[in-house]
Amino acid sequence: METKEEGVKLQIAIRCAKALNLLSSLRNCDLKATTNDDDEEKETMKRIIGDLQVELARERLTTKKLKLSGLMELVLQVAVLLFVSAYLLIIAFNVNEN
């Protein structure tokens, strides 16, 4: 009887060891897959961040160009206003002299 019980216990121990081995290998696969997913996610995030930085730099450059063109437009308007007012003053003084 004891040999049968020992045989059964031995088979159970072998099955448990095999199950433990399979579970361990599955856990390692999951960890490797998770690590690969994390690495891919990090690379994707780095790529997205890089793209957003480039887009931000372009937006800043566009904003600077718009500010510069607005300033130049204002300077030109002031210059035209000064020339027109100077012309009108010259005409006004010439009319009074005649």
C-alpha positions as CSV (number, residue, x, y, z in Angstrom):
1,M,0.0,0.0,0.0
2,E,2.8,2.4,0.9
3,T,4.4,1.9,-2.5
4,K,1.2,2.8,-4.3
5,E,0.8,5.9,-2.1
6,E,4.4,6.8,-2.7
7,G,3.9,6.3,-6.4
8,V,0.8,8.5,-6.5
9,K,2.6,11.1,-4.4
10,L,5.6,11.0,-6.7
11,Q,3.3,11.4,-9.8
12,I,1.5,14.4,-8.1
13,A,4.9,15.9,-7.3
14,I,6.0,15.5,-10.9
15,R,2.8,17.1,-12.2
16,C,3.1,20.0,-9.8
17,A,6.7,20.5,-10.9
18,K,5.7,20.5,-14.6
19,A,2.8,22.9,-13.8
20,L,5.1,25.2,-11.9
21,N,7.6,25.1,-14.8
22,L,4.9,25.9,-17.3
23,L,3.6,28.8,-15.1
24,S,7.1,30.1,-14.7
25,S,7.7,30.1,-18.5
26,L,4.3,31.8,-19.1
27,R,5.1,34.5,-16.5
28,N,8.5,35.1,-18.2
29,C,6.8,35.4,-21.6
30,D,4.4,37.9,-20.2
31,L,7.2,39.9,-18.7
32,K,9.1,39.9,-21.9
33,A,6.0,40.9,-23.9
34,T,5.3,43.6,-21.4
35,T,8.9,44.9,-21.6
36,N,8.7,44.9,-25.4
37,D,5.4,46.8,-25.3
38,D,6.8,49.3,-22.8
39,D,9.9,49.8,-25.0
40,E,7.7,50.3,-28.1
41,E,5.4,52.6,-26.1
42,K,8.4,54.7,-25.0
43,E,9.8,54.9,-28.5
44,T,6.4,56.0,-29.8
45,M,6.1,58.6,-27.1
46,K,9.6,59.9,-27.9
47,R,8.6,60.1,-31.6
48,I,5.4,61.9,-30.8
49,I,7.2,64.3,-28.4
50,G,9.8,65.0,-31.1
51,D,7.1,65.7,-33.7
52,L,5.3,68.0,-31.3
53,Q,8.6,69.9,-30.6
54,V,9.1,70.4,-34.3
55,E,5.6,71.6,-34.8
56,L,5.9,74.0,-31.8
57,A,9.1,75.4,-33.3
58,R,7.4,76.0,-36.7
59,E,4.5,77.7,-34.9
60,R,6.8,80.0,-33.0
61,L,8.6,80.8,-36.3
62,T,5.3,81.6,-38.0
63,T,4.2,83.8,-35.0
64,K,7.5,85.7,-35.2
65,K,7.1,86.2,-38.9
66,L,3.5,87.5,-38.4
67,K,4.7,89.9,-35.6
68,L,7.5,91.2,-37.8
69,S,5.2,91.7,-40.8
70,G,2.6,93.5,-38.6
71,L,5.4,95.8,-37.2
72,M,6.6,96.5,-40.8
73,E,3.1,97.3,-41.9
74,L,2.7,99.7,-38.9
75,V,6.0,101.4,-39.7
76,L,5.0,101.8,-43.4
77,Q,1.6,103.3,-42.4
78,V,3.3,105.8,-40.1
79,A,5.8,106.7,-42.8
80,V,3.0,107.3,-45.4
81,L,1.1,109.4,-42.9
82,L,4.2,111.5,-42.2
83,F,4.9,112.0,-45.9
84,V,1.3,112.9,-46.7
85,S,1.1,115.3,-43.8
86,A,4.4,116.9,-44.8
87,Y,3.2,117.3,-48.4
88,L,-0.1,118.9,-47.2
89,L,1.9,121.3,-44.9
90,I,4.1,122.3,-47.8
91,I,1.1,122.9,-50.0
92,A,-0.6,124.9,-47.2
93,F,2.5,127.1,-46.7
94,N,3.0,127.6,-50.5
95,V,-0.7,128.7,-50.8
96,N,-0.2,131.3,-48.1
97,E,3.0,132.7,-49.7
98,N,1.3,133.4,-53.1
